[in-house]
Amino acid sequence: MPLIYVMTVPVGDNVSRVKSTRDNIIFKYNKKDYYNIGRTSITNPFGRKIFSYDKKRTILDIIKNKNRVDADVFSEAMKLYFRDNDRDLLKMSKYVIYMNMEE
């Protein structure tokens, strides 16, 4: 089990009560416009349904925040994603447009 959890919430959500009772949760904020892009549900090791982001969204978040991501983590994530036979570059390009990442 991770010692620190990272949770993504829409900008404007009030997380102060959770922050005041848990010091092992880091909150990341996303614009409400693209909070749900790539959002999927998975089952955690305890059998509970939780929300997560798919690989395409995760890779785009890494690219968007590349200046704050360790260079080795960035490089390894890119290699693993583009070697994956399950990648969907067309869908990823749609995510890029929705998230205003066209450059």
URQUIZI-V842460 format. One record per residue. N is the residue number from 1. RES is the residue in three letters. SS is DSSP state (alpha for helix, beta for strand, coil for the rest). D_CENTER is the distance of its C-alpha to the mean C-alpha in Angstrom with 1 decimal. Layout:
n: <N;N>
res: <RES;RES>
ss: <SS;SS>
d_center: <D_CENTER;D_CENTER>
//
This chain:
n: <1;2;3;4;5;6;7;8;9;10;11;12;13;14;15;16;17;18;19;20;21;22;23;24;25;26;27;28;29;30;31;32;33;34;35;36;37;38;39;40;41;42;43;44;45;46;47;48;49;50;51;52;53;54;55;56;57;58;59;60;61;62;63;64;65;66;67;68;69;70;71;72;73;74;75;76;77;78;79;80;81;82;83;84;85;86;87;88;89;90;91;92;93;94;95;96;97;98;99;100;101;102;103>
res: <MET;PRO;LEU;ILE;TYR;VAL;MET;THR;VAL;PRO;VAL;GLY;ASP;ASN;VAL;SER;ARG;VAL;LYS;SER;THR;ARG;ASP;ASN;ILE;ILE;PHE;LYS;TYR;ASN;LYS;LYS;ASP;TYR;TYR;ASN;ILE;GLY;ARG;THR;SER;ILE;THR;ASN;PRO;PHE;GLY;ARG;LYS;ILE;PHE;SER;TYR;ASP;LYS;LYS;ARG;THR;ILE;LEU;ASP;ILE;ILE;LYS;ASN;LYS;ASN;ARG;VAL;ASP;ALA;ASP;VAL;PHE;SER;GLU;ALA;MET;LYS;LEU;TYR;PHE;ARG;ASP;ASN;ASP;ARG;ASP;LEU;LEU;LYS;MET;SER;LYS;TYR;VAL;ILE;TYR;MET;ASN;MET;GLU;GLU>
ss: <coil;coil;coil;coil;beta;beta;beta;beta;beta;beta;coil;coil;coil;coil;coil;alpha;alpha;alpha;alpha;alpha;alpha;coil;coil;coil;beta;beta;beta;beta;beta;beta;coil;alpha;alpha;alpha;coil;coil;coil;coil;beta;beta;beta;beta;beta;coil;coil;coil;coil;coil;beta;beta;beta;beta;beta;coil;alpha;alpha;alpha;alpha;alpha;alpha;alpha;alpha;alpha;alpha;coil;alpha;alpha;alpha;coil;coil;alpha;alpha;alpha;alpha;alpha;alpha;alpha;alpha;alpha;alpha;alpha;alpha;alpha;coil;coil;coil;coil;coil;alpha;alpha;alpha;alpha;alpha;alpha;alpha;alpha;alpha;alpha;coil;coil;coil;coil;coil>
d_center: <18.5;16.2;18.1;15.2;12.4;9.2;8.8;7.3;10.5;12.3;14.5;17.8;17.0;19.4;18.0;21.1;22.7;19.9;19.7;23.5;23.7;20.8;20.3;17.8;14.8;12.7;11.5;9.0;10.4;9.6;12.7;13.9;14.7;11.3;9.5;10.4;9.8;8.6;8.6;10.7;12.7;13.6;16.4;16.1;19.1;21.1;21.1;19.1;16.7;13.3;10.3;7.1;5.2;7.7;8.4;9.1;6.1;4.4;7.9;8.2;5.9;8.0;11.0;10.7;10.8;13.1;15.8;13.9;12.7;15.6;17.4;17.8;14.2;13.6;16.7;16.1;12.7;14.5;17.5;16.0;14.1;17.3;19.6;18.0;20.4;17.9;16.1;16.7;17.2;18.8;15.8;13.6;16.3;16.2;12.5;13.8;16.6;14.9;12.6;15.8;14.9;18.3;20.3>
//
